[in-house]
Amino acid sequence: MTHLSVEMLAADATGPITSAGHAQLGIAVLAGIAVIVLLITKARLHAFLSLIVGSLVLGAVAGAPLDKAIASFSTGLGTTVAGTGVLIALGAVLGKLLADSGGADQIVDTILDRASGRAMPWAMVLIAGVVGLPIFFEVGIVLLIPVVLLVAKRGNVSLMRIGVPALAGLSVMHGLIPPHPGPLAAIDAVGANLGVTLALGVVVAIPTAIVAGPLFSRYAARWVDVRPPADLVPERASAELEKRPGFGITVATVLLPVVMMLAKALVDIVVDDPEHTVQRVFDVVGSPLVALLTAVVVGMFTLGRAAGFTRGRIAATVEKSLAPIAGVLLIVGAGGGFKQTLVDAGVGQMILDLSKGWHISTLLLAWLIAVAIRLATGSATVATISAAGLVAPLAAGMSTTHGALLVLAIGCGSLFFSHVNDAGFWLVKEYFGMNVGQTLKSWSAMETLISVVGIVCVLLLSLVL
């Protein structure tokens, strides 16, 4: 990201919105983040509005003219929505088709039918990983909760042994793997390669999900023993359907955009010639927009038509998928505005200057910043976008692989210790029928484990790549 240009601000305004010293900028950052935290946690103000106010406070404390701070925020919001908004919308459409057609249930039922008692935790983390690729965390929970409760009851297995692996699979996908909003926004902010980030994200996600899921669930089951009320079980999406799409075609549809984006990354590495015809073709085919759009169009037939949906029903499904993501888009956009205000105030350059004398890995620094913002705001997406804006200057001169690892380090930090200021904390608590203490010992501990194991994997990869 660059400083505000002539087009972004007034004709005579180039460069940073303020030339404040490091001390003043540091105070401005703390003031901006503190305002966001207080508004979200104490005033219960929506994160979208809190980010706007926090951005203006940041600019004011940094000594920026109000009009330039507003222009900076607006530019960041517009750029972020333009870069990630369409992708988030396409991901939401694909996720809705997957859910309403019964495709998600088909994946779940097929894997569970072939899994024995001891294999159930491993099956659940696999299910959550596959289902969690195209859909948001909250939607994934709603889809998988009925299955988790049913399996725990049918197999007389601890709810934690089944539920923790499912939550781990969903959370890892949400924090590390595009096309989820946080990773997409971070990729855009630091200028990382999406295909390489996706590939390395999968490499990091697999061991992280295993450790925080099936392995940790053994201990969570000892610490927490709950029997959730039966009335918490929602209706399954495919209960009213006469037929569902097949397992193979459903998995193929879900993985189609992933394969297309990974193919582009592979061609970029092998061919390494921007003018080569093959690479130019795959640059189009493997672009996130084309890959997700292709998956959505294919899904209308392989999922919607296979479930017996009429054209009207498919159109209605697509329409219904867009309304719930309005809040997500606004938060992501406002997070981009806050990030741009940070950058244009010179905070990124300040961190670059100050960190030159530090003997600390850039990846570890990015993780620590994301952890701090996550603990303060409770939002993984806000933590990811804000941290990406702060460390973006550090990505200059990085190799393609290390730029991708920087995004993953930020994503890992954004998942650290979910607690009472995180909406996901309360969602898990209520669905699993736990009290606050039990939720901290299971869900919060699992999130922390994901964050720590993830950054360890990222740092290890940085040594060999």
Secondary structure by P-SEA (a helix, b strand, c coil): cccccccccccccccccccccaaaaaaaaaaaaaaaaaaaccccccaaaaaaaaaaaaaaaacccaaaaaaaaaaaaaaaaaacaaaaaaaaaaaaaaaaaaaaaaaaaaaaaaccccaaaaaaaaaaaaaaccccaaaaaaacaaaaaaaaaaacccccccaaaaaaaaaaaaccccccaaaaaaaaaacccaaaaaaaaaaaaaaaaaaacccaaaaaaaabbbbcccccccccccccccccccaaaaaaaaaaaaaaaaaaaaaaaaccccccaaaaaaaaaacaaaaaaaaaaaaaccccccccccaaaaaaaaaaacccaaaaaaaaaaaaaaaaaaaaaaaaaaaaaaaccccccaaaaaaaaaaaaaaacccaaaaaaaaaaaaccccccccaaaaaaaaaaaaaaaacccccccaaaaaaaaaacccaaaaaacaaaaaaaaaaaaaaaaaaaaacc
